[in-house]
Amino acid sequence: MIVLVLALACATEADTGCDDAAPVTWNNFGHGFMTTYCVGCHSVENTDRRYGAPTGVDFDTEDDAIEWAARTRVRVLEDGDMPVGGGVYAADLELLDTWLRCELGE
Ligand code: HEC
């Protein structure tokens, strides 16, 4: 039974490609990504120039990113309507996908 579970775990990892990929983390990617593309509107520091970004939806910290990981996938990768106005480099979209999937489980 343990062998079976391990085999399944390996198969799952192989399917996602997370095993082969270089780790994409908050420190080597997420922080910079959020600072570049999201924090201009979504920051706890920012109370008067949020351009309509809802209070409480912030991307200042890794905990924020974890909390909003599922919605980040939907809005950036699926619907493509965040950041407002678009403009995310294709390479960054790929890294975002890897980070959300492999590190944050979304
Ligand atoms: C120019 C300002 C601006 C930028 C930059 C921006 N947003 Fe937003 N965001 C908004 C506004 C306005 C709303 C509220 C309206 C809406 O939901 O479309 C919002 C709402 C959201 C929400 C909450 C609604 C939901 O779907 O759960 C999430 C999550 C979100 N944005 C993610 C992001 C991410 C991730 C980035 C960076 C990749 C980003 N946003 C960049 C303005 C911005």
Boltz pocket constraint, residues with backbone or C-beta under 6 A from the ligand:
constraints:
  - pocket:
      binder: B
      contacts: [[A, 33], [A, 34], [A, 37], [A, 38], [A, 39], [A, 40], [A, 41], [A, 42], [A, 50], [A, 51], [A, 52], [A, 53], [A, 54], [A, 57], [A, 68], [A, 71], [A, 72], [A, 75], [A, 76], [A, 81], [A, 82], [A, 83], [A, 84]]
      max_distance: 6.0
